[in-house]
Structures are given as C-alpha cells and as structure tokens.
Amino acid sequence: MSLDSYSNLKTEIADTLDRDDLTDQIDTFIDLAEARHRREVRTREMISRSSITINSRQISLPTGFLDAINLRILTTPVTILKNVNYHELNRIRSESTGKPEYFTISNEIEFDKSPDSSYSGEIVYWQSQTALSDSQTTNDILDNHPDLYLYGSLIASAPFLMDDPRIVVWKALYDDARDAANMQARKGRTVGPLVSRVSGITP
C-alpha cells in the first residue's frame, strides 16, 4: 500500500501491528511520531522564511517555530545577528538602545539591547509540519519521507507491544530514515568548494 495519505498510513500501521486491540490507539501513535519529528527531524522541506519587525527587546516567535537557522536586520547596512545561548546573552546584555547584534531563543526571540527604532528583519528557521488529520491528509514529511511516519508510529506502540522483538528493527529503520533525511537537508545548505577551470578545450 502507498503511504500517501493519513488513512493509508493508519491502515499500514494496523496491518503491521496485526493486533485487534490497538486500532483505537493508532491516532495516538501518529501523534507521538509527530512529537518525535519535532525534536529530531530537520528536513529541507521544513525550512521556512518569515518577515519580522524588531521593535522591542523581545518579539514573538513565528508560527510553528522549532529552531533558528539565521536572523538578519534588513535595514542598510544589513546585519546578520549572532545566535547565542541564554546565559551568554545575559552576559552581554546592554541596557542601552541601539541596533541589536545578538539574539537568543526561549519562548520568544530576545535581543541583546532594545532597538533604537523599528527595524525590518527576516528569520530563516525550521518550521514544524502541520499534524496529520482527517482534514489534513498529508504533509511534506509524509510525502517525501513516509518511513519516518511509519516507523515512528510503530515505535510509539512499544508500551502496548511490550517485548515484541520487531521494535528493535523499527527503531533501527527509523534512525536510518531520520539520519538520511537530516543529512540531505545539511547537504542542501552547504556550498561545495569552488573549482578552477581552464578556459578552452581541456586536453
């Protein structure tokens, strides 16, 4: 069966488990797989770009935010802000106003100083996928990496299956699928080395 929809995914999970008493739990297995995706999966389909207005020390995160890739102020000259952890931001935090240079992520985006004016900015970030449901029958992860959904859901059935030896296999298959998807995203963001070429016909 093709894993191209929420319904087909549930059918495949039920067929693989071959347990009549777990049918009502399959939606929960998928929910748990999606929670795992948010923690572990970073595919290129999850990269999003959003315009932001930097007009206070703290501003709201964009919808579905998972992790920051980069943040820049677009006002000339363009400034790429450095992402630091919360403790480092506290160390360099300034009570003066000016053009921010650093930021950190908590439940908001926080800057090292209060902006001295309203700046137009842009954040590139990893965005969570819309959860599957009867009305949201697919998303980019299911379309491009259906094994992440299948094996992630099967792993989530472990508390019900107890000592089922297949769990070890499902975990290995999930890990392989996750690592391959994440590696594909990293390669897509890496520029290869420039190669010098001699003009004319190469002998």
Phi and psi in degrees as GROMACS dihedral restraints (atoms count N, CA, C in turn):
[ dihedral_restraints ]
;  ai    aj    ak    al  type     phi  dphi    fc
    3     4     5     6     1   -75.9    20    10
    4     5     6     7     1   130.5    20    10
    6     7     8     9     1   -88.4    20    10
    7     8     9    10     1    65.5    20    10
    9    10    11    12     1  -111.8    20    10
   10    11    12    13     1     8.5    20    10
   12    13    14    15     1  -157.3    20    10
   13    14    15    16     1   161.8    20    10
   15    16    17    18     1   -57.6    20    10
   16    17    18    19     1   -44.0    20    10
   18    19    20    21     1   -63.8    20    10
   19    20    21    22     1   -46.1    20    10
   21    22    23    24     1   -66.6    20    10
   22    23    24    25     1   -34.8    20    10
   24    25    26    27     1   -61.9    20    10
   25    26    27    28     1   -45.2    20    10
   27    28    29    30     1   -63.7    20    10
   28    29    30    31     1   -38.4    20    10
   30    31    32    33     1   -64.2    20    10
   31    32    33    34     1   -43.3    20    10
   33    34    35    36     1   -65.1    20    10
   34    35    36    37     1   -40.7    20    10
   36    37    38    39     1   -61.6    20    10
   37    38    39    40     1   -45.8    20    10
   39    40    41    42     1   -62.2    20    10
   40    41    42    43     1   -42.1    20    10
   42    43    44    45     1   -64.7    20    10
   43    44    45    46     1   -40.6    20    10
   45    46    47    48     1   -68.3    20    10
   46    47    48    49     1   -42.2    20    10
   48    49    50    51     1   -69.6    20    10
   49    50    51    52     1   -35.3    20    10
   51    52    53    54     1    51.6    20    10
   52    53    54    55     1    45.6    20    10
   54    55    56    57     1  -131.7    20    10
   55    56    57    58     1   120.5    20    10
   57    58    59    60     1   -69.4    20    10
   58    59    60    61     1   -22.7    20    10
   60    61    62    63     1   -89.2    20    10
   61    62    63    64     1     2.9    20    10
   63    64    65    66     1  -111.4    20    10
   64    65    66    67     1     1.5    20    10
   66    67    68    69     1   -55.5    20    10
   67    68    69    70     1   -42.4    20    10
   69    70    71    72     1   -72.2    20    10
   70    71    72    73     1   -13.1    20    10
   72    73    74    75     1   -93.9    20    10
   73    74    75    76     1    -8.0    20    10
   75    76    77    78     1   -63.1    20    10
   76    77    78    79     1   -39.0    20    10
   78    79    80    81     1   -59.5    20    10
   79    80    81    82     1   -38.8    20    10
   81    82    83    84     1   -66.2    20    10
   82    83    84    85     1   -40.2    20    10
   84    85    86    87     1   -58.5    20    10
   85    86    87    88     1   -42.4    20    10
   87    88    89    90     1   -67.4    20    10
   88    89    90    91     1   -40.7    20    10
   90    91    92    93     1   -59.2    20    10
   91    92    93    94     1   -42.0    20    10
   93    94    95    96     1   -68.6    20    10
   94    95    96    97     1   -36.2    20    10
   96    97    98    99     1   -63.1    20    10
   97    98    99   100     1   -40.9    20    10
   99   100   101   102     1   -66.7    20    10
  100   101   102   103     1   -35.5    20    10
  102   103   104   105     1   -63.1    20    10
  103   104   105   106     1   -39.4    20    10
  105   106   107   108     1   -65.7    20    10
  106   107   108   109     1   -39.8    20    10
  108   109   110   111     1   -58.4    20    10
  109   110   111   112     1   -43.6    20    10
  111   112   113   114     1   -62.8    20    10
  112   113   114   115     1   -31.3    20    10
  114   115   116   117     1   -82.2    20    10
  115   116   117   118     1   -36.5    20    10
  117   118   119   120     1  -116.5    20    10
  118   119   120   121     1   -24.0    20    10
  120   121   122   123     1  -100.4    20    10
  121   122   123   124     1   130.1    20    10
  123   124   125   126     1  -136.5    20    10
  124   125   126   127     1    85.2    20    10
  126   127   128   129     1   -94.8    20    10
  127   128   129   130     1   162.4    20    10
  129   130   131   132     1   -65.8    20    10
  130   131   132   133     1   -23.3    20    10
  132   133   134   135     1   -69.2    20    10
  133   134   135   136     1   -15.7    20    10
  135   136   137   138     1   -92.0    20    10
  136   137   138   139     1    -2.4    20    10
  138   139   140   141     1   -77.3    20    10
  139   140   141   142     1   127.1    20    10
  141   142   143   144     1  -132.0    20    10
  142   143   144   145     1   158.9    20    10
  144   145   146   147     1  -129.1    20    10
  145   146   147   148     1   133.3    20    10
  147   148   149   150     1  -139.3    20    10
  148   149   150   151     1   138.1    20    10
  150   151   152   153     1   -77.4    20    10
  151   152   153   154     1   140.4    20    10
  153   154   155   156     1  -134.2    20    10
  154   155   156   157     1   157.0    20    10
  156   157   158   159     1  -113.5    20    10
  157   158   159   160     1   120.8    20    10
  159   160   161   162     1   -98.6    20    10
  160   161   162   163     1    97.5    20    10
  162   163   164   165     1  -130.8    20    10
  163   164   165   166     1     8.5    20    10
  165   166   167   168     1  -157.1    20    10
  166   167   168   169     1   170.5    20    10
  168   169   170   171     1   -64.5    20    10
  169   170   171   172     1   -34.6    20    10
  171   172   173   174     1  -120.3    20    10
  172   173   174   175     1   135.2    20    10
  174   175   176   177     1  -131.8    20    10
  175   176   177   178     1   161.4    20    10
  177   178   179   180     1   -72.0    20    10
  178   179   180   181     1   149.5    20    10
  180   181   182   183     1   -73.4    20    10
  181   182   183   184     1   149.2    20    10
  183   184   185   186     1   -68.1    20    10
  184   185   186   187     1   161.1    20    10
  186   187   188   189     1   -60.1    20    10
  187   188   189   190     1   133.8    20    10
  189   190   191   192     1    73.8    20    10
  190   191   192   193     1    17.5    20    10
  192   193   194   195     1   -63.3    20    10
  193   194   195   196     1   134.7    20    10
  195   196   197   198     1  -116.8    20    10
  196   197   198   199     1   -56.5    20    10
  198   199   200   201     1  -147.3    20    10
  199   200   201   202     1   150.5    20    10
  201   202   203   204     1   -85.4    20    10
  202   203   204   205     1   142.6    20    10
  204   205   206   207     1  -102.4    20    10
  205   206   207   208     1   -53.5    20    10
  207   208   209   210     1  -158.4    20    10
  208   209   210   211     1   160.7    20    10
  210   211   212   213     1  -140.9    20    10
  211   212   213   214     1   133.9    20    10
  213   214   215   216     1  -139.9    20    10
  214   215   216   217     1   150.5    20    10
  216   217   218   219     1   -94.0    20    10
  217   218   219   220     1   126.8    20    10
  219   220   221   222     1   -88.2    20    10
  220   221   222   223     1   -11.6    20    10
  222   223   224   225     1   -63.8    20    10
  223   224   225   226     1   134.6    20    10
  225   226   227   228     1   -63.9    20    10
  226   227   228   229     1   130.3    20    10
  228   229   230   231     1   -77.2    20    10
  229   230   231   232     1   145.9    20    10
  231   232   233   234     1   -61.8    20    10
  232   233   234   235     1   134.0    20    10
  234   235   236   237     1  -120.9    20    10
  235   236   237   238     1   122.9    20    10
  237   238   239   240     1   -89.7    20    10
  238   239   240   241     1   118.2    20    10
  240   241   242   243     1   -80.7    20    10
  241   242   243   244     1   146.1    20    10
  243   244   245   246     1   -89.7    20    10
  244   245   246   247     1   130.4    20    10
  246   247   248   249     1   -87.1    20    10
  247   248   249   250     1   119.1    20    10
  249   250   251   252     1  -123.7    20    10
  250   251   252   253     1   164.5    20    10
  252   253   254   255     1   -77.6    20    10
  253   254   255   256     1   171.8    20    10
  255   256   257   258     1   -62.5    20    10
  256   257   258   259     1   -40.7    20    10
  258   259   260   261     1   -68.7    20    10
  259   260   261   262     1   -37.4    20    10
  261   262   263   264     1   -67.5    20    10
  262   263   264   265     1   -38.9    20    10
  264   265   266   267     1   -63.8    20    10
  265   266   267   268     1   -38.9    20    10
  267   268   269   270     1   -61.3    20    10
  268   269   270   271     1   -35.1    20    10
  270   271   272   273     1   -68.4    20    10
  271   272   273   274     1   -39.9    20    10
  273   274   275   276     1   -98.7    20    10
  274   275   276   277     1     0.4    20    10
  276   277   278   279     1   -55.7    20    10
  277   278   279   280     1   135.4    20    10
  279   280   281   282     1  -118.7    20    10
  280   281   282   283     1   141.5    20    10
  282   283   284   285     1   -89.0    20    10
  283   284   285   286     1    -1.5    20    10
  285   286   287   288     1   -82.2    20    10
  286   287   288   289     1   169.6    20    10
  288   289   290   291     1  -103.3    20    10
  289   290   291   292     1   158.1    20    10
  291   292   293   294     1   165.8    20    10
  292   293   294   295     1  -166.6    20    10
  294   295   296   297     1   -84.5    20    10
  295   296   297   298     1   118.0    20    10
  297   298   299   300     1   -57.6    20    10
  298   299   300   301     1   148.6    20    10
  300   301   302   303     1  -122.2    20    10
  301   302   303   304     1   -22.1    20    10
  303   304   305   306     1  -130.7    20    10
  304   305   306   307     1   157.3    20    10
  306   307   308   309     1  -149.2    20    10
  307   308   309   310     1   160.9    20    10
  309   310   311   312     1  -139.6    20    10
  310   311   312   313     1   163.2    20    10
  312   313   314   315     1  -116.0    20    10
  313   314   315   316     1   126.6    20    10
  315   316   317   318     1  -128.8    20    10
  316   317   318   319     1  -120.3    20    10
  318   319   320   321     1   -87.7    20    10
  319   320   321   322     1    -0.1    20    10
  321   322   323   324     1  -142.4    20    10
  322   323   324   325     1   176.3    20    10
  324   325   326   327     1   -94.9    20    10
  325   326   327   328     1   123.4    20    10
  327   328   329   330     1  -118.1    20    10
  328   329   330   331     1   139.2    20    10
  330   331   332   333     1  -108.5    20    10
  331   332   333   334     1   162.9    20    10
  333   334   335   336     1   -72.0    20    10
  334   335   336   337     1   -20.1    20    10
  336   337   338   339     1  -150.0    20    10
  337   338   339   340     1   158.7    20    10
  339   340   341   342     1   -73.6    20    10
  340   341   342   343     1   131.6    20    10
  342   343   344   345     1   -64.3    20    10
  343   344   345   346     1   141.4    20    10
  345   346   347   348     1   -83.5    20    10
  346   347   348   349     1    -4.7    20    10
  348   349   350   351     1  -159.1    20    10
  349   350   351   352     1   179.9    20    10
  351   352   353   354     1   -87.2    20    10
  352   353   354   355     1   119.6    20    10
  354   355   356   357     1  -107.4    20    10
  355   356   357   358     1   139.9    20    10
  357   358   359   360     1   -83.1    20    10
  358   359   360   361     1   131.8    20    10
  360   361   362   363     1  -136.2    20    10
  361   362   363   364     1   177.0    20    10
  363   364   365   366     1  -146.5    20    10
  364   365   366   367     1   134.9    20    10
  366   367   368   369     1  -120.8    20    10
  367   368   369   370     1   133.4    20    10
  369   370   371   372     1  -106.5    20    10
  370   371   372   373     1   129.9    20    10
  372   373   374   375     1  -152.6    20    10
  373   374   375   376     1   163.9    20    10
  375   376   377   378     1   -83.3    20    10
  376   377   378   379     1   126.9    20    10
  378   379   380   381     1  -114.7    20    10
  379   380   381   382     1   134.7    20    10
  381   382   383   384     1   -66.7    20    10
  382   383   384   385     1   150.9    20    10
  384   385   386   387     1   -81.2    20    10
  385   386   387   388     1   148.4    20    10
  387   388   389   390     1   -63.0    20    10
  388   389   390   391     1   130.4    20    10
  390   391   392   393     1   -63.2    20    10
  391   392   393   394     1   145.8    20    10
  393   394   395   396     1   -70.8    20    10
  394   395   396   397     1   147.3    20    10
  396   397   398   399     1  -163.1    20    10
  397   398   399   400     1  -179.1    20    10
  399   400   401   402     1   -64.5    20    10
  400   401   402   403     1   -27.2    20    10
  402   403   404   405     1   -94.6    20    10
  403   404   405   406     1   -25.8    20    10
  405   406   407   408     1  -109.0    20    10
  406   407   408   409     1    86.8    20    10
  408   409   410   411     1   -81.8    20    10
  409   410   411   412     1   -12.7    20    10
  411   412   413   414     1  -156.5    20    10
  412   413   414   415     1   169.2    20    10
  414   415   416   417     1  -153.9    20    10
  415   416   417   418     1  -177.4    20    10
  417   418   419   420     1   -65.0    20    10
  418   419   420   421     1   -34.5    20    10
  420   421   422   423     1   -68.1    20    10
  421   422   423   424     1   -45.5    20    10
  423   424   425   426     1   -64.8    20    10
  424   425   426   427     1   -38.0    20    10
  426   427   428   429     1   -65.0    20    10
  427   428   429   430     1   -42.0    20    10
  429   430   431   432     1  -105.3    20    10
  430   431   432   433     1   -21.8    20    10
  432   433   434   435     1  -139.6    20    10
  433   434   435   436     1    60.6    20    10
  435   436   437   438     1   -61.6    20    10
  436   437   438   439     1   -26.0    20    10
  438   439   440   441     1   -64.4    20    10
  439   440   441   442     1   -27.6    20    10
  441   442   443   444     1   -63.6    20    10
  442   443   444   445     1   -38.7    20    10
  444   445   446   447     1   -72.0    20    10
  445   446   447   448     1   -47.0    20    10
  447   448   449   450     1   -62.7    20    10
  448   449   450   451     1   -55.1    20    10
  450   451   452   453     1   -72.5    20    10
  451   452   453   454     1   -31.8    20    10
  453   454   455   456     1   -63.2    20    10
  454   455   456   457     1   -39.5    20    10
  456   457   458   459     1   -69.8    20    10
  457   458   459   460     1   -39.4    20    10
  459   460   461   462     1   -65.9    20    10
  460   461   462   463     1   -38.4    20    10
  462   463   464   465     1   -61.4    20    10
  463   464   465   466     1   -39.1    20    10
  465   466   467   468     1   -65.3    20    10
  466   467   468   469     1   -15.8    20    10
  468   469   470   471     1   -82.0    20    10
  469   470   471   472     1    -2.0    20    10
  471   472   473   474     1   -53.7    20    10
  472   473   474   475     1   -43.4    20    10
  474   475   476   477     1   -60.3    20    10
  475   476   477   478     1   -24.2    20    10
  477   478   479   480     1   -89.4    20    10
  478   479   480   481     1   -31.3    20    10
  480   481   482   483     1   -86.4    20    10
  481   482   483   484     1   -16.9    20    10
  483   484   485   486     1    58.6    20    10
  484   485   486   487     1  -107.7    20    10
  486   487   488   489     1   -95.8    20    10
  487   488   489   490     1    25.6    20    10
  489   490   491   492     1   -62.4    20    10
  490   491   492   493     1   119.0    20    10
  492   493   494   495     1   -65.8    20    10
  493   494   495   496     1   -16.7    20    10
  495   496   497   498     1   -67.1    20    10
  496   497   498   499     1   -20.6    20    10
  498   499   500   501     1   -59.9    20    10
  499   500   501   502     1   -38.0    20    10
  501   502   503   504     1   -62.5    20    10
  502   503   504   505     1   -42.1    20    10
  504   505   506   507     1   -65.9    20    10
  505   506   507   508     1   -45.1    20    10
  507   508   509   510     1   -61.4    20    10
  508   509   510   511     1   -39.5    20    10
  510   511   512   513     1   -63.8    20    10
  511   512   513   514     1   -42.5    20    10
  513   514   515   516     1   -64.8    20    10
  514   515   516   517     1   -41.7    20    10
  516   517   518   519     1   -66.5    20    10
  517   518   519   520     1   -39.5    20    10
  519   520   521   522     1   -63.7    20    10
  520   521   522   523     1   -46.4    20    10
  522   523   524   525     1   -59.5    20    10
  523   524   525   526     1   -42.1    20    10
  525   526   527   528     1   -62.6    20    10
  526   527   528   529     1   -44.6    20    10
  528   529   530   531     1   -64.9    20    10
  529   530   531   532     1   -43.0    20    10
  531   532   533   534     1   -62.6    20    10
  532   533   534   535     1   -47.5    20    10
  534   535   536   537     1   -63.8    20    10
  535   536   537   538     1   -39.5    20    10
  537   538   539   540     1   -66.3    20    10
  538   539   540   541     1   -42.3    20    10
  540   541   542   543     1   -65.6    20    10
  541   542   543   544     1   -43.4    20    10
  543   544   545   546     1   -66.7    20    10
  544   545   546   547     1   -38.2    20    10
  546   547   548   549     1   -64.8    20    10
  547   548   549   550     1   -39.8    20    10
  549   550   551   552     1   -59.9    20    10
  550   551   552   553     1   -40.4    20    10
  552   553   554   555     1   -66.7    20    10
  553   554   555   556     1   -41.7    20    10
  555   556   557   558     1   -64.3    20    10
  556   557   558   559     1   -41.0    20    10
  558   559   560   561     1   -63.5    20    10
  559   560   561   562     1   -37.7    20    10
  561   562   563   564     1   -66.8    20    10
  562   563   564   565     1   -21.7    20    10
  564   565   566   567     1   -98.1    20    10
  565   566   567   568     1    -1.3    20    10
  567   568   569   570     1  -105.6    20    10
  568   569   570   571     1   127.4    20    10
  570   571   572   573     1   -87.4    20    10
  571   572   573   574     1   128.2    20    10
  573   574   575   576     1   -73.4    20    10
  574   575   576   577     1   168.8    20    10
  576   577   578   579     1   -66.9    20    10
  577   578   579   580     1   145.3    20    10
  579   580   581   582     1   -73.3    20    10
  580   581   582   583     1   139.7    20    10
  582   583   584   585     1  -114.8    20    10
  583   584   585   586     1   124.3    20    10
  585   586   587   588     1   -74.4    20    10
  586   587   588   589     1   136.3    20    10
  588   589   590   591     1  -125.9    20    10
  589   590   591   592     1   140.2    20    10
  591   592   593   594     1   -84.6    20    10
  592   593   594   595     1   131.2    20    10
  594   595   596   597     1   -68.8    20    10
  595   596   597   598     1   153.9    20    10
  597   598   599   600     1    91.7    20    10
  598   599   600   601     1  -168.7    20    10
  600   601   602   603     1   -81.1    20    10
  601   602   603   604     1   128.0    20    10
  603   604   605   606     1   -83.4    20    10
  604   605   606   607     1   127.0    20    10
